[in-house]
Amino acid sequence: MTGVVVPLGALKSKSCPVVGEYTALAPFASWCKKAGLSLIQLLPVNDTGTQSSPYSGLSAFALHPVYITISEIKEFSSLYKTDKKFASLYDSFVKNHKDDKRWNYERVRSEKDTMLRALYEKAAAESDKSRTQKASAPAGKTDSALEEILCSFIKSNSWLPAYCVYKNLKWTHLQSSWKSWPENDRIITDKKITDLWNDKKLRHAHLFYAWEQYIAYNQFSQSAEKIRALGMTLKGDLPILMNEDSCDAWSKPELFSMKNRAGSPPDGDNPRGQNWGFPTYNWTAHEKDDFAWWKMRLASAAHFYGAYRLDHILGFFRIWAVPEHETTAVLGHTDPYCAVSREQLTEAGFSKDRIHWMSEPHIPTSALTDTGMSCDDAHAMLEKVCTRLGNEELWNFNPEIQSDSDIEKSLATEKTFAENDSASDSASSSTSAANDSASMTKVSARAVSELMSWWNNRLLIEITKDSFVPSWLHESTQAWKSLSGSEKEILNKIFDGIDKKQEAVWKSHAERILGALTSSVNMIPCGEDLGVNLSCVPPVLEENTILSLNVVRWTRCWSEKDQPYVPFDSYRPLSVTTTSVHDSPTMRQWWNKEKDSARSFEKLCSEKPAVPSESNEIINLRADADFTPDTAEFVLSHASCTASALYVNPLQDWLYLSSKYWLENQDDERINIPGTVSPFNWTYRIPKDIETISADGKLTDTIKKIVLIHDKQCVQQTAEKPAAAKKIYSSAKTSNTTKKTGSTK
């Protein structure tokens, strides 16, 4: 299958002029069908509240109301005609945003929320008006006519009551994090949620969110059904992690390890690692109830999708867990993990003092005096957070210091050490005092930063009492450098043993989770396995028929001279090939800015041209030239020779086949820049509406020609490697033709 991946919000159509919506998928799919594309992949469409990142979900189940088409709601026409204020709001909404180069997430979300609330009131009023009035509702019936309409939907989606209660509390507390709510709202139980849900005074407010989900569900379902009717596959994206401010973390805290945050260990680009801020999972609790929460997520997704992407699939093997209050990820560890006990270290010849030396930072006074601080001032600062070791100029952190943020908090009120206590009458002495104060403030700030850095300076991390794991950066620590050669040899042997045990633990961990999840639904599973170098990953993916991911520019023989590209026909059949991803530069940016990579790509293509008539001379001239539509066709055509079962590229990369759809600044075509938070991220819009693109016969025909190259390759794969290929193609056929019915219970 060949397909396209797009953030839903990026789509633009005559009926969805402000932001891509659920209803925009149907006309988009019609064009994809004409172009020969058989799969549409979406970025996550779950509710993210005030956060624009689709990977920062407030619910594992709720759809984002921002993608609802307001004008398609039943009550819209009536309200628009009778309510001038609503009509003015809607007209201004379209007029003010339809020409935005990138859609304004916060303004669109906020303005849509206002209109949805008005439409909800209209729906409630009209349903009550049409209901036969009775003195009281019959026993066992609801008191709300609208609730009767929603009753079946609510019963079929058991997550809805908690979500509605949570969303109403978010509204009450001005969208603040649930962790800052009053205790009565913050600490919740199933019974308390049920009591709030059944509170008649809150019923109308709660039902707004159920109605909103009902509308979103119906609009998305109708588009999904139209896509299936075209014989196409809609592919979803399931983020592995949930926002700590999510409904799920609030209502089901037992499923999360709230003391840890997920991230990644230090590397060349991120010397202090990455702390993503999302809680890790309590997999023991998940396994205890047979992964019911995860299975419910998949069942919910299966109503719309025939395939799904598991984000950061390495996290199902092991996640990098960072203690909650750490500002960096240096002291993180894998979860699950294998540890070395104090007893084992003692048996290996390490004394109690030696273990203490390896597992606790020992800060020399010189660490602060080297920042420009006097010895007395250094002692004064250290005494606030440390205990001195006898008469040595060496210090250990106090027991109450449990993270680097504790150091920062303890020293937050630290005054300038050279502060002039007496006011000066002269302007010159006042200026001098101010300069001295500013200078010493910088010294103080550097000293605090130095202490926070020393917090990470430990060879061993004590995860639980008397149980240790090696620090990721242990070889750069003060303790490691002080060890004898024989001590290092002993520790390396212990650490090697841990690594071997951990691979087996991670493999078993992933087999249990992924085996249970993939077998619970009839969808094609795909895993985002970028950067994975664990030997246990490929066999587990193979065993569960999970497609891996190949990003062309990163699929190279990295250990070989010149790091050549892996030939496309050598790709794993059970995989997805793509030219770009949402976190990477687009194909156009890559070609124009990463010339060495483009030349290496060009070299591979010259060895085996996708177009036989194209000479090596022509091919070899491309990389040094600027990107053009011909370049786009060159890259897309060669990459389509992949042996991967799925060939799915970002919509931008397909649109590069015609310069009519290019933005003036290529950087504006990117979806997200990792490590940054700005209104730019996740708000890309296609430059022309779907109707205009669909009418472009030349673009459509060019895409179809490229699709045929991959189709031919897939036929060959089916013949040469039938077992692997049949798994995917049979699943694809089923997902395309089987209507998803039933509840998401």
N, C-alpha and C positions, 0 to 999 in steps of 0.2 A: 504494500500500500504506500502511496505517496500522499503527503498531506501538508497542512499549514498550521502553524501555531500563532495565536494572537491573544493579547489581553482583551477581554470582552469590551472594556471601555474604549478601546481604540477604534472600534467600528463606527462608521458614520453612514447614515442613510437618510432618505427623504423623510421617513417617519421617526427617525431617531437622530435629530440634527445636533444635539448637544453632547451626548455621550452614547457609546455603544450599549445596547440594552438586550435583554433576552429575546425580544421580538426581532432584533436585527439579524439574528442567526439564520433565519429562514431565507431571506434574499441572499445573504452571504453564501449559504450552502448551495443555492441554485447556481451562483456563478462558479463556485468550486467544482460543482458537478460538470459544468460546461468545459472547464479547464482540465478535466480528468482527475482532479484531486479527490481522493476517497476518504480522507480523514481530516477532521478539524479538531485541533487541540487548544483548549482554553487554559489560561492561568486560573488559579483558584477564584471562585466567585462567592465565597462565604462572607458573611457579615464581618467587617473589620472595624466597625464603629468610626471613630474619628481618625483612624490610621489608614493612610492610603495604600500601604503595602498589603498585597493580597496574601502574603505569608504571615500576617500578624492577626490571625483570626480571633474573633470574640466568641465564636461558636464553631464546633466541628460539624454542625448540621444546618444551621440557618443560612439561607441565601441572603445575599446583600440586596437590601431594598433600593440602593442607588441605581441598580440596573432594571428597575421596573419601568415600563413605558406608561407614563401617566395618562396619555390620551387614549390608551386601550382599556382603561378601567371602565366598567359598566356605567358608573355614575358620573363620569367626566363630562359628557356632553350636556347633561342636565344642569350640572353645577356651573359649567362654563357659561351657559346661556342665562342663568338666573342670578349668579353672584358676580357682580362687577369686580369686586376686590380679588376674587380667585382668578377671574379671566385676565385681569391686569397682571397679576403675579405670574401666571403661566406665560403670557405673551412676553413679558419682560425677561423671563427665564430663557426663552428661546432666542429672543433678540440679542440679549447681552452675552450669550455663550456660544451661539452657533458658529461663529467665526474664530473662536479661540484656537490658537495653534496647538496648544495642549489643554486638556480639559482641567478645569479648576476643581479639584476633588472636594475641598472643604465647602466651597460655595454651592456646588452642584448638590452635594449631600444635604446640606442644610436647607436649601430652597426646596429640594424634593421632599424632605421630611415635612416641611410646612404644608405643602400641597397634599401629601398623602394623609396627613392628619385631617385636613379639611374634607377630603374624599371619604375618609372613614366615618366622619360625623354624618356626612350625607348618606352613606350606605346604611348606617345604623338607623337614621331617621326614616329612610324609605322602607327598610325591612320591618320596622315597628308599625309603620303606617299600613303596610300591606297585610300585616298579620291580623287574624280575627281576634278582636279584643275580648278578653275574658276577665272575670273578677280576679282570678288568681291562676297561676300556672298549674296544670295537672301534676299530681304527685310524680316525682321522678323526672320531671321535665325541667328545662332551664327557664329562667325568668327573662332571658334575652332572646329576641327573635333572631338577631345576628348570630348569637351563639349557637342556635339551632342549625343555622346554615353551616357554621364552622365545626359543628360537633364531630362529624365523621373525620374531618381532617385532623382535628386535635387528637382523637382517639388513635388514629393511624400513625401519629408522630409523637411518641411518648416523651421526647425531649422538649416539647413545646412549653408545657407549664413552667418548668424551671427557667427556660429562656425568656418567657414573657415576664415572669417575676423579676428576673435579673435586669432586663432591659428597662423596666419601669423604675427599678431602684437606681439604675444608671441615670435615668432622666431626672429623678428626684434629687440625686446628689450631683447634678450638673456635669454628668459624664466623668466624674472623678473615678479613680481606680477603686475597686471594691476593697482593696487593702487599707484604704483610708476612711472607709465608712464606719459609722458607729458600731460598736460590738454586736448589737442585736441584729444588724443587717449583715455584718461582715462574717460572723461565725454562724453558719447555717446547717440545717439538717433537712433530710427529706420531709420530715413531718412539718417543719416550719415553712418549707416551700409550699407544701400542700395546703397548709392553713392560710397562707397569703393568697394562694391561687383561688381558694374558695371564699375569700373575703369579698362579700357583695359590694362593699364600698370601693374596692379596687378593681372589680370585674371589668368595667368598661375600659379602664386604662390598660389592663392586661390584654383584653381582646384586640386592642389596636395592633399589637405586635403579632398576634395569631392571624388576624386578617391580612396584615402586610405580608406575612409568609405565605398565606394562602394565594394571594395575588401573584407573588413572585414564582411560587411553585407551578401555578397553572400556566403562566406565560412561558416559563422555561420548559415545562413539559411539552407544551404544544410545539415549540421550536424543535425540541429534541425528537419528537415524533415525526416531524416533517423531514428531519435529517435522516432518520431511519428509513422513512418511506422512499427516499432517494437512493437507498442502498449504501449509505455512507456511515462512517463511524464517528461518533463524538467522543473525544478523549478528555477526561478531567485531570485535575492535579490535586493531590492530597498532601498538604504540608505535614511533615512528620511531627512538628512541634506546635504547641498552642501558646498564645499570649498568656502571660501570668495573670493578666487582667480579664481573662476570658470567663464566660459563663461556666465552662467545663471545669476550670481550675477552682472556681468559687463553689460550685454545687457538688463536685466530685473530687474533693481534695485528696481523698485516699488513693486516687489513681495517679497522683503526681508526687514527685519528690521535691517539695517546695524548698528544701534546704540547698538544692543544687540548681545551677543554671547551665544550659547547654552552650557549647561553643566549640572552638577548635584550638589545638595546641600551637605554640609559637612556631613560626617558620620564617623564611627569608623576607616575605612581604609584611608579615605581622610578628615582629620580634617578641611582643608580649601576648601573642595569641589573640583570639577573639572571644568575647563574652557576649552572646546573643541576647541574653536576658530572659529566655524562655525556660520554664521549669522542665526538668527531665521527668521521665516516667518511673512510677513504681511498678516495674514489670511483674513483681511477685503478686501484687494485687490484681493486675490484668490477667495473669495466667490462672489465678485462683477461680475467676468466673469465666474461664475459657475465652478470654479476649472479647467479651460481649460488647464493650464500648467501641472497640475497633471494628468489629463485625457490623455493628449498627451504622458506623460511618460508611463502610463499604456498601451496605445495603441501601443506604440513602443515596449514595452516588450512583448506584446501578440503575436507579430509575431514569437517570438522564444519559449516562455514559455507557459506551461499549468497551472502553479501554480507560486505564487510569495510570497516572504517573505517581510513584511513591517518591516524594522528595527526600533527599539525603538518605538513601537506603542504607548507607554505612551505619547510620544510627540504630538500625535494627540489629546490627551485629554488636556494636559498642558505640556509646556516645561519649564525647568529652565533657565531663561533669565538673563544673566550677563551683566552689562554695558560694553561697548566695550573696554575701556582702563583699566579695573580692571585686576590685575594679579592673583587674586584668585576668587572663586565663592561664597565667604561668603555673599556678598551684593547682590546676585541674588534674583530673585523672580519668582513665577510661572507666566506664560503667557498662557491663560488669568488669571486675578486675581480679587479679590474683595478687596476693600480698606476701610479704615475708614477715614472720613474727619476730618479736623481741627474743624469744627463745632460740630461734634459728640463727639470729645474728650473734647471740651469746655463744652458741655452739661453734660458730664460725670463727670465734676468737675476738669478738668486739666487746669491750667492757661497757659497763653502764655509762661511764663518762664519755666513751667514744661514740656510743649511740646518741647520746645527748648532743655531742658536738656535730654529728651528721644530720640530726633532725631538727635542731633549733638554730636560728640565726645567732651569730655571735658578732655584735656590732662593735668595731673599734671606735674609740672616741675620735680618732683621726678621720673617720668617714664624714664627720660634721665639720671639724676644723679645716679640712681640705676645701670646704665650700666658702671659706672666708670667715668663719665664726671663731670667736675666741674660745679658749678651753673652758673658761667659766660658763660662758653662754651655752656651749655644747653640753656641758654637764647638766645645766639647768633644764635644757630641752629633753635630754635623755631621761632625766629623773621623772619626767611626766609620764613616760610610757615604758620605761625599762627598769631593770634592777641590775646594779653593778656587781660584777663578780669579784668579791673581795676588794683588794687594792689595785687590781689590774685595770687597765684602760680598756675594759671589755664588758659588754652589756648583753643581757638577754631581755626579750620583750616580756612584760608582765602578763600573768595568766589571763587577765581580763581583755587583753588585746587578742582578738580572734580573727582579724582580717586587716588588710591594708587600709580599708576605709575607717576602721576604728582608730588607726594612727592619725588619719586626717582629721577625724572628729575631735580627738583628744587635744590636738594642737591647733584647732580652728581659731581659738581665741588668743593664740600666742601673740604677745605684743612685740613690737620692735625692740630688740635688745639694746639698741643705742639711742632709745627715745629720749629726747630732751624734756625732762620733767618740768622745768621752769620756763614760763613764757618769756620770750625775749622782747625787749622794747624796740630794738633797732631792726629796720627792714633787712639789713644785710645779715644779721645774726639769725633772723627768722628764716631767711632764704637758705642759709647754711644748714640750719637745723632740719629744714624740710628735705634738703638734698641728702643729708646724712640718714634721715629716717627712711627715705625711699630706697637708698642704697642697702641699708640693713634689712629692709623688708624683703628685698630680693634675696639676700643671703638666707634669711629665715625660710623663705619659700623653697629655696634650693635644698636646704637642710631637711625640711619635711619630705620633699620628694625623694631625697637620698634615703631617708629612713623607710619610706614606703617601698623603695627598691630593695633595701636590705631584708625586708619581710619575706621576699621571694627567694632569698639566698640560703637555700637548704637542700641538702643532698637527698634526704629522705622525707617523705610526707607521711605523717601519722594519721591515717584515715579514721581508724577507730583505735581504742586503747590497745597499745602494744602490737599494732598491725600497721605495716609500712609499705609504701610503694615508692619507687625511685622518682624523683622530680624529672620532668621532661628535659630540663636544662641542667641536670645534675653535674655534668662534666665541666660546667663553667662556674660552679659554686666554690666558695672559699674552702669548704670542708673537703671536697674532692681533690682540690689542688694540694691540700696539705697531707693527703694520704701517701703512704709508702707504696711502692710498686706492687708488693705482695698483697696489700690490703685492696688495692684497685682490682687486682686479678681475682681475688675472692669475691668481691662484689659483682664484678662482671659475670662471673660464673652463676651467681645467684640470680642476677637480672636476666641472663639468657634463659635460665630455667623458667622464670616467670613468663617471659615472652612466649615460650613454647606452650606452656599451659594455657595462657590466655587465648591463643589462636583457637585451641580446641574448645574452650569455654564460649568464645564468641560465635564459633560455627554452630555449636549446639543451641545457643541462645537464639540465633537467627532462624535456625531450622524450625524450632518450636513456634516462633511468632509468625514467620512468613508462611510456613506450611498451613497454619490455622487460618490465616487471613486470605491467602490466594484461593484456597479451596472453598471458601464460603460464598463466593459470587462467581457469576459467569461473565467476567470481563477480562480483557487482555491486560496483564500487569506489566508495567515498565518501571525500571528503577533508575534514579539519578545516582550513578556511581562514579562521578567525576573525582579524580584524584585518589582513587582507591588502589592501594598496593598490597592488600592482604590476600594471601594465597587461598584463604577459605571462602572468599566471596564468590568467584566464578562458579564453583561446583554447586553452591546453594542456589544461585540464580538459575542455573541449568536445571537443577532438580525440581524447581517450582515454576519453570517456564516463564521466568521473569526476564524481560528484555533489558539489556544493558544499554548504555548511551555512548555514542561516539560523536564528539564534536570534532569535525574534520581537522581544524587547525591545531587541535591538541592531541590528535591520534597519530602519534609519531613514535619512532624507535628511539626513545630518549637516551638510552645508554650507548647507542652506536655513534660512530663518527658522523658529524654533520646533522645528526638527528633527523634522518629521512622520514617522510610520511609513510605510514603503513598503506600498502596497496589496497584500494577499495574492495577488490574481490577477496581480500583476506580477512575482512571484517567478520565477526561472529554473526551467523545468520539470525540468531535470537537476539537482535539488538535494534536500536533506533539510530539512524545517522542524521545529523543536522549540521547546517553551516554556521549557526550561531545560537546562542541562548539568551534569555532575558537579562542575565547579569554580565554579558560580554559585549564588546563593541560589535556593531553590525558588520555584515560582510563588506560593505563599502568602507567603513572605518578601518577594518582589518587590512584590506588591500592597500589603502592609501597610507596607512601609518606603520604597518609591520612588514616592510619590504623584504626582509630576510625570510620571514615565514612565507610570504607570497612567492618568492623565488623557489623555495623548497617545494611548495605545492606545484609550481610550474614544472619543476624538474620531474616530479612523479608523472604529471600529465604528458610530458614529452615522450616518456617511455611507453605509455599506453594511451594514445589519444581516444577520447570518447567519440570524436568525429574523425573517421579514418582519412578524410580528404584534407584535414588540417595538418600543415607541415610543421616540423619542429622549429623551423625558423620563425614562423608566425607565433607559435606558442612561446618561444623564448623571448619575444619582444614585449610580451604582455606585462610581466611583473614590474618592469621599470616605468611603465606608463601609468597615467592616472586611470582610475576606475571609470568604466563606461558601461552602457547596457550590454555591449558585446562581452565585456569582462564578466558581467553577471551571468550571461548565458554560458560562457566558458566554464566558470566555477560550478554552477548548478548542474550542467550537463555531465561533467566529469564526476562530481560527487554522486550523481544519480546511478553511477555504475556500482555503487555499494552492494555488498552481499547482504546487508541488513534487510530484515523483513519490512521495516518501516523506514521511510525516508521523509522526514518532516522538517520543514524549514520555516523560520519566522516570516510573517507576511511582508515585512519590509524587504527581506532578501528576494522574495518573489517579485515584488513591485520594482526592484532595481532593473528588471528587464526592459523597463520603459522610463526614460528620464522625466516623463510627464508627472511621475509620482514621487519625484525626489524633492526633499526640502532643500532650500538654499544652503543651509549649514548642515553638513552630514552629522554633526554631533547631536543635533536636535531630533534625530531619528532613533536614538537609543532609548530603551525602555527604563533601565535602572543602572545606577552607578553604585556598586556595593561599597559599604563603609560610609555612605553619606545619607543624610536625611534632609530632603528638600522638596518643595512643591513640584520640582521637575520629575522626580522619580515616579514611575508607574502611571503617568498621565499622557503617554504618547497617543496621538490621533492620526489616522490615515489622512493623507492630504486631500483626497477626493472621496466623494460618497460612493457607496457600493454600486449604485445604479450606473454611475459614470464608468467605473472600472469594469462592470459587467458588459457594458456596450463596446469595450475595447477589444475588437476581434483579434487584432494582431497580438496583443499581450496574451489573450486566452489561448491562441493557437501555439504560441511559443512555449507556454507552460505545458500544454498538452504534449508537445514534442518531447520535452524533457521527461515527463511522466512515462511516456512509452519506453524510454531507455531503461528506467527502473523496473517497469513491468516486465520487460524482456529478461532482465537480470533475475527477477523473482521467479519467473518460469524456469529458468535454468537452475536456480537454487532448489526448487521443488523437485526437479528431476535428479539432481546430484546428491542432495541431502534431504531426502523425503521425511525422515523422522522428525527433524527439527522444524522443517518448513511446515509440515502438515499440522503441527501443534498450533502454530500461529494462524494459518489460513483457515483452519476449521473454526478456531475461536472467533476470528474476524467475521466469518460468514454467519455464525450464530448471533454475534452481537449486532450485526447489521439487520438481521431479519426478525429477531425476536423482540416483540414489544414488551417493555418492562412494565409490569403491572403489580398491584398490591401495595402494601404499606411500607413505611420505612421503620417499622418497629424493630 
